[in-house]
Amino acid sequence: MNKRQKSAVETKRKLISAGLELIKEKGFDAINVEDITKKAGVAKGTFYTYFKRKEDIVMEISRTPFGEIADEIEQMENAELFDKLRHYFRRFMEQVEFCGIQICRECSCTVRKQATENKR
């Protein structure tokens, strides 16, 4: 990875970190792109290099941990349904504790909204 690519990864990480912190503090609906970029220490336009809209940052925040949970469940192919569900809910609650309930709520709403839009 060259210096420019490393800088881009770091900028995106700053935006995600700032978004997570602000959502935990104030809630998703109480913040805007400008709040996120100000906290991250980048120009407002920089946000749009990485994300199309504010909702996209929530999907990015949740993508890694929830993708990991899905992979873990998939690897439990011989496990009973009850064990898979127990594992899912335990890991989900770990994410709620780490990210905060606001992120989980918004992620759920965003996923529902996208599914509805995809049906159209």
mmCIF file of the C-alpha atoms, coordinates in Angstrom:
data_MODEL
# 
_entry.id   MODEL 
# 
loop_
_atom_site.group_PDB 
_atom_site.id 
_atom_site.type_symbol 
_atom_site.label_atom_id 
_atom_site.label_alt_id 
_atom_site.label_comp_id 
_atom_site.label_asym_id 
_atom_site.label_entity_id 
_atom_site.label_seq_id 
_atom_site.pdbx_PDB_ins_code 
_atom_site.Cartn_x 
_atom_site.Cartn_y 
_atom_site.Cartn_z 
_atom_site.occupancy 
_atom_site.B_iso_or_equiv 
_atom_site.pdbx_formal_charge 
_atom_site.auth_seq_id 
_atom_site.auth_comp_id 
_atom_site.auth_asym_id 
_atom_site.auth_atom_id 
_atom_site.pdbx_PDB_model_num 
ATOM 1   C CA . MET A 1 1   ? 0.000   0.000   0.000  1.00 0.00 ? 1   MET A CA 1 
ATOM 2   C CA . ASN A 1 2   ? 1.482   3.351   -0.992 1.00 0.00 ? 2   ASN A CA 1 
ATOM 3   C CA . LYS A 1 3   ? 1.417   6.542   1.093  1.00 0.00 ? 3   LYS A CA 1 
ATOM 4   C CA . ARG A 1 4   ? -1.701  7.910   -0.645 1.00 0.00 ? 4   ARG A CA 1 
ATOM 5   C CA . GLN A 1 5   ? -3.649  4.678   -0.092 1.00 0.00 ? 5   GLN A CA 1 
ATOM 6   C CA . LYS A 1 6   ? -2.615  4.598   3.563  1.00 0.00 ? 6   LYS A CA 1 
ATOM 7   C CA . SER A 1 7   ? -3.793  8.188   3.938  1.00 0.00 ? 7   SER A CA 1 
ATOM 8   C CA . ALA A 1 8   ? -7.166  7.323   2.362  1.00 0.00 ? 8   ALA A CA 1 
ATOM 9   C CA . VAL A 1 9   ? -7.622  4.356   4.700  1.00 0.00 ? 9   VAL A CA 1 
ATOM 10  C CA . GLU A 1 10  ? -6.757  6.545   7.688  1.00 0.00 ? 10  GLU A CA 1 
ATOM 11  C CA . THR A 1 11  ? -9.179  9.283   6.584  1.00 0.00 ? 11  THR A CA 1 
ATOM 12  C CA . LYS A 1 12  ? -12.007 6.783   6.200  1.00 0.00 ? 12  LYS A CA 1 
ATOM 13  C CA . ARG A 1 13  ? -11.163 5.315   9.610  1.00 0.00 ? 13  ARG A CA 1 
ATOM 14  C CA . LYS A 1 14  ? -11.331 8.815   11.148 1.00 0.00 ? 14  LYS A CA 1 
ATOM 15  C CA . LEU A 1 15  ? -14.755 9.420   9.597  1.00 0.00 ? 15  LEU A CA 1 
ATOM 16  C CA . ILE A 1 16  ? -16.099 6.084   10.826 1.00 0.00 ? 16  ILE A CA 1 
ATOM 17  C CA . SER A 1 17  ? -14.680 6.621   14.303 1.00 0.00 ? 17  SER A CA 1 
ATOM 18  C CA . ALA A 1 18  ? -16.106 10.143  14.503 1.00 0.00 ? 18  ALA A CA 1 
ATOM 19  C CA . GLY A 1 19  ? -19.488 8.931   13.249 1.00 0.00 ? 19  GLY A CA 1 
ATOM 20  C CA . LEU A 1 20  ? -19.599 6.131   15.803 1.00 0.00 ? 20  LEU A CA 1 
ATOM 21  C CA . GLU A 1 21  ? -18.678 8.451   18.650 1.00 0.00 ? 21  GLU A CA 1 
ATOM 22  C CA . LEU A 1 22  ? -21.246 11.095  17.671 1.00 0.00 ? 22  LEU A CA 1 
ATOM 23  C CA . ILE A 1 23  ? -24.037 8.582   17.179 1.00 0.00 ? 23  ILE A CA 1 
ATOM 24  C CA . LYS A 1 24  ? -23.321 7.109   20.615 1.00 0.00 ? 24  LYS A CA 1 
ATOM 25  C CA . GLU A 1 25  ? -23.336 10.607  22.146 1.00 0.00 ? 25  GLU A CA 1 
ATOM 26  C CA . LYS A 1 26  ? -26.225 12.305  20.371 1.00 0.00 ? 26  LYS A CA 1 
ATOM 27  C CA . GLY A 1 27  ? -28.107 9.720   18.327 1.00 0.00 ? 27  GLY A CA 1 
ATOM 28  C CA . PHE A 1 28  ? -28.185 9.326   14.562 1.00 0.00 ? 28  PHE A CA 1 
ATOM 29  C CA . ASP A 1 29  ? -30.954 11.824  13.866 1.00 0.00 ? 29  ASP A CA 1 
ATOM 30  C CA . ALA A 1 30  ? -29.256 14.558  15.905 1.00 0.00 ? 30  ALA A CA 1 
ATOM 31  C CA . ILE A 1 31  ? -26.066 14.653  13.833 1.00 0.00 ? 31  ILE A CA 1 
ATOM 32  C CA . ASN A 1 32  ? -25.209 15.602  10.279 1.00 0.00 ? 32  ASN A CA 1 
ATOM 33  C CA . VAL A 1 33  ? -22.323 15.148  7.860  1.00 0.00 ? 33  VAL A CA 1 
ATOM 34  C CA . GLU A 1 34  ? -20.767 18.419  8.957  1.00 0.00 ? 34  GLU A CA 1 
ATOM 35  C CA . ASP A 1 35  ? -20.668 17.236  12.584 1.00 0.00 ? 35  ASP A CA 1 
ATOM 36  C CA . ILE A 1 36  ? -18.902 14.042  11.520 1.00 0.00 ? 36  ILE A CA 1 
ATOM 37  C CA . THR A 1 37  ? -16.313 15.784  9.356  1.00 0.00 ? 37  THR A CA 1 
ATOM 38  C CA . LYS A 1 38  ? -15.641 18.435  11.980 1.00 0.00 ? 38  LYS A CA 1 
ATOM 39  C CA . LYS A 1 39  ? -15.019 15.774  14.621 1.00 0.00 ? 39  LYS A CA 1 
ATOM 40  C CA . ALA A 1 40  ? -12.831 13.806  12.188 1.00 0.00 ? 40  ALA A CA 1 
ATOM 41  C CA . GLY A 1 41  ? -10.854 16.941  11.304 1.00 0.00 ? 41  GLY A CA 1 
ATOM 42  C CA . VAL A 1 42  ? -11.500 16.752  7.572  1.00 0.00 ? 42  VAL A CA 1 
ATOM 43  C CA . ALA A 1 43  ? -13.288 18.937  5.026  1.00 0.00 ? 43  ALA A CA 1 
ATOM 44  C CA . LYS A 1 44  ? -17.013 18.333  4.535  1.00 0.00 ? 44  LYS A CA 1 
ATOM 45  C CA . GLY A 1 45  ? -16.517 17.329  0.904  1.00 0.00 ? 45  GLY A CA 1 
ATOM 46  C CA . THR A 1 46  ? -14.115 14.592  2.007  1.00 0.00 ? 46  THR A CA 1 
ATOM 47  C CA . PHE A 1 47  ? -17.050 12.704  3.505  1.00 0.00 ? 47  PHE A CA 1 
ATOM 48  C CA . TYR A 1 48  ? -18.564 12.286  0.056  1.00 0.00 ? 48  TYR A CA 1 
ATOM 49  C CA . THR A 1 49  ? -15.366 10.731  -1.270 1.00 0.00 ? 49  THR A CA 1 
ATOM 50  C CA . TYR A 1 50  ? -16.070 7.747   0.974  1.00 0.00 ? 50  TYR A CA 1 
ATOM 51  C CA . PHE A 1 51  ? -19.834 7.798   1.544  1.00 0.00 ? 51  PHE A CA 1 
ATOM 52  C CA . LYS A 1 52  ? -22.855 8.913   -0.474 1.00 0.00 ? 52  LYS A CA 1 
ATOM 53  C CA . ARG A 1 53  ? -24.999 9.793   2.538  1.00 0.00 ? 53  ARG A CA 1 
ATOM 54  C CA . LYS A 1 54  ? -24.977 9.756   6.313  1.00 0.00 ? 54  LYS A CA 1 
ATOM 55  C CA . GLU A 1 55  ? -26.739 6.371   6.462  1.00 0.00 ? 55  GLU A CA 1 
ATOM 56  C CA . ASP A 1 56  ? -23.837 4.753   4.632  1.00 0.00 ? 56  ASP A CA 1 
ATOM 57  C CA . ILE A 1 57  ? -21.524 5.340   7.555  1.00 0.00 ? 57  ILE A CA 1 
ATOM 58  C CA . VAL A 1 58  ? -23.809 3.247   9.777  1.00 0.00 ? 58  VAL A CA 1 
ATOM 59  C CA . MET A 1 59  ? -23.620 0.387   7.315  1.00 0.00 ? 59  MET A CA 1 
ATOM 60  C CA . GLU A 1 60  ? -19.836 0.663   7.308  1.00 0.00 ? 60  GLU A CA 1 
ATOM 61  C CA . ILE A 1 61  ? -19.687 0.697   11.106 1.00 0.00 ? 61  ILE A CA 1 
ATOM 62  C CA . SER A 1 62  ? -21.782 -2.442  11.320 1.00 0.00 ? 62  SER A CA 1 
ATOM 63  C CA . ARG A 1 63  ? -20.425 -4.273  8.255  1.00 0.00 ? 63  ARG A CA 1 
ATOM 64  C CA . THR A 1 64  ? -17.344 -5.805  9.840  1.00 0.00 ? 64  THR A CA 1 
ATOM 65  C CA . PRO A 1 65  ? -18.712 -7.094  13.143 1.00 0.00 ? 65  PRO A CA 1 
ATOM 66  C CA . PHE A 1 66  ? -22.000 -8.317  11.711 1.00 0.00 ? 66  PHE A CA 1 
ATOM 67  C CA . GLY A 1 67  ? -20.211 -9.873  8.753  1.00 0.00 ? 67  GLY A CA 1 
ATOM 68  C CA . GLU A 1 68  ? -18.003 -11.711 11.223 1.00 0.00 ? 68  GLU A CA 1 
ATOM 69  C CA . ILE A 1 69  ? -21.051 -12.958 13.111 1.00 0.00 ? 69  ILE A CA 1 
ATOM 70  C CA . ALA A 1 70  ? -22.614 -14.220 9.873  1.00 0.00 ? 70  ALA A CA 1 
ATOM 71  C CA . ASP A 1 71  ? -19.365 -16.026 8.992  1.00 0.00 ? 71  ASP A CA 1 
ATOM 72  C CA . GLU A 1 72  ? -19.228 -17.601 12.438 1.00 0.00 ? 72  GLU A CA 1 
ATOM 73  C CA . ILE A 1 73  ? -22.804 -18.863 12.114 1.00 0.00 ? 73  ILE A CA 1 
ATOM 74  C CA . GLU A 1 74  ? -22.065 -20.236 8.662  1.00 0.00 ? 74  GLU A CA 1 
ATOM 75  C CA . GLN A 1 75  ? -19.113 -22.194 10.049 1.00 0.00 ? 75  GLN A CA 1 
ATOM 76  C CA . MET A 1 76  ? -21.416 -23.761 12.646 1.00 0.00 ? 76  MET A CA 1 
ATOM 77  C CA . GLU A 1 77  ? -23.036 -25.934 9.962  1.00 0.00 ? 77  GLU A CA 1 
ATOM 78  C CA . ASN A 1 78  ? -23.301 -29.010 12.222 1.00 0.00 ? 78  ASN A CA 1 
ATOM 79  C CA . ALA A 1 79  ? -24.584 -27.096 15.242 1.00 0.00 ? 79  ALA A CA 1 
ATOM 80  C CA . GLU A 1 80  ? -28.187 -27.175 16.394 1.00 0.00 ? 80  GLU A CA 1 
ATOM 81  C CA . LEU A 1 81  ? -30.371 -24.186 15.569 1.00 0.00 ? 81  LEU A CA 1 
ATOM 82  C CA . PHE A 1 82  ? -30.604 -23.311 19.272 1.00 0.00 ? 82  PHE A CA 1 
ATOM 83  C CA . ASP A 1 83  ? -26.791 -23.135 19.541 1.00 0.00 ? 83  ASP A CA 1 
ATOM 84  C CA . LYS A 1 84  ? -26.582 -20.938 16.449 1.00 0.00 ? 84  LYS A CA 1 
ATOM 85  C CA . LEU A 1 85  ? -29.217 -18.586 17.835 1.00 0.00 ? 85  LEU A CA 1 
ATOM 86  C CA . ARG A 1 86  ? -27.521 -18.435 21.226 1.00 0.00 ? 86  ARG A CA 1 
ATOM 87  C CA . HIS A 1 87  ? -24.214 -17.615 19.545 1.00 0.00 ? 87  HIS A CA 1 
ATOM 88  C CA . TYR A 1 88  ? -25.846 -14.955 17.358 1.00 0.00 ? 88  TYR A CA 1 
ATOM 89  C CA . PHE A 1 89  ? -27.576 -13.212 20.254 1.00 0.00 ? 89  PHE A CA 1 
ATOM 90  C CA . ARG A 1 90  ? -24.476 -13.327 22.469 1.00 0.00 ? 90  ARG A CA 1 
ATOM 91  C CA . ARG A 1 91  ? -22.342 -11.762 19.720 1.00 0.00 ? 91  ARG A CA 1 
ATOM 92  C CA . PHE A 1 92  ? -25.069 -9.277  18.811 1.00 0.00 ? 92  PHE A CA 1 
ATOM 93  C CA . MET A 1 93  ? -25.226 -8.067  22.415 1.00 0.00 ? 93  MET A CA 1 
ATOM 94  C CA . GLU A 1 94  ? -21.439 -7.703  22.454 1.00 0.00 ? 94  GLU A CA 1 
ATOM 95  C CA . GLN A 1 95  ? -21.831 -5.344  19.498 1.00 0.00 ? 95  GLN A CA 1 
ATOM 96  C CA . VAL A 1 96  ? -24.631 -3.436  21.211 1.00 0.00 ? 96  VAL A CA 1 
ATOM 97  C CA . GLU A 1 97  ? -22.355 -2.934  24.209 1.00 0.00 ? 97  GLU A CA 1 
ATOM 98  C CA . PHE A 1 98  ? -19.433 -1.879  22.001 1.00 0.00 ? 98  PHE A CA 1 
ATOM 99  C CA . CYS A 1 99  ? -21.219 0.286   19.422 1.00 0.00 ? 99  CYS A CA 1 
ATOM 100 C CA . GLY A 1 100 ? -24.207 1.346   21.444 1.00 0.00 ? 100 GLY A CA 1 
ATOM 101 C CA . ILE A 1 101 ? -27.867 0.697   20.852 1.00 0.00 ? 101 ILE A CA 1 
ATOM 102 C CA . GLN A 1 102 ? -28.198 3.738   18.561 1.00 0.00 ? 102 GLN A CA 1 
ATOM 103 C CA . ILE A 1 103 ? -25.935 2.140   15.933 1.00 0.00 ? 103 ILE A CA 1 
ATOM 104 C CA . CYS A 1 104 ? -27.792 -1.175  16.096 1.00 0.00 ? 104 CYS A CA 1 
ATOM 105 C CA . ARG A 1 105 ? -31.163 0.542   15.768 1.00 0.00 ? 105 ARG A CA 1 
ATOM 106 C CA . GLU A 1 106 ? -30.034 2.659   12.856 1.00 0.00 ? 106 GLU A CA 1 
ATOM 107 C CA . CYS A 1 107 ? -28.406 -0.294  11.137 1.00 0.00 ? 107 CYS A CA 1 
ATOM 108 C CA . SER A 1 108 ? -31.629 -2.246  11.458 1.00 0.00 ? 108 SER A CA 1 
ATOM 109 C CA . CYS A 1 109 ? -33.658 0.661   10.039 1.00 0.00 ? 109 CYS A CA 1 
ATOM 110 C CA . THR A 1 110 ? -31.196 1.214   7.204  1.00 0.00 ? 110 THR A CA 1 
ATOM 111 C CA . VAL A 1 111 ? -31.198 -2.464  6.244  1.00 0.00 ? 111 VAL A CA 1 
ATOM 112 C CA . ARG A 1 112 ? -35.013 -2.506  6.293  1.00 0.00 ? 112 ARG A CA 1 
ATOM 113 C CA . LYS A 1 113 ? -35.160 0.654   4.173  1.00 0.00 ? 113 LYS A CA 1 
ATOM 114 C CA . GLN A 1 114 ? -32.722 -0.762  1.609  1.00 0.00 ? 114 GLN A CA 1 
ATOM 115 C CA . ALA A 1 115 ? -34.646 -4.044  1.426  1.00 0.00 ? 115 ALA A CA 1 
ATOM 116 C CA . THR A 1 116 ? -37.855 -2.119  0.774  1.00 0.00 ? 116 THR A CA 1 
ATOM 117 C CA . GLU A 1 117 ? -36.171 -0.023  -1.937 1.00 0.00 ? 117 GLU A CA 1 
ATOM 118 C CA . ASN A 1 118 ? -34.753 -3.169  -3.578 1.00 0.00 ? 118 ASN A CA 1 
ATOM 119 C CA . LYS A 1 119 ? -38.239 -4.724  -3.787 1.00 0.00 ? 119 LYS A CA 1 
ATOM 120 C CA . ARG A 1 120 ? -39.495 -1.794  -5.874 1.00 0.00 ? 120 ARG A CA 1 
# 
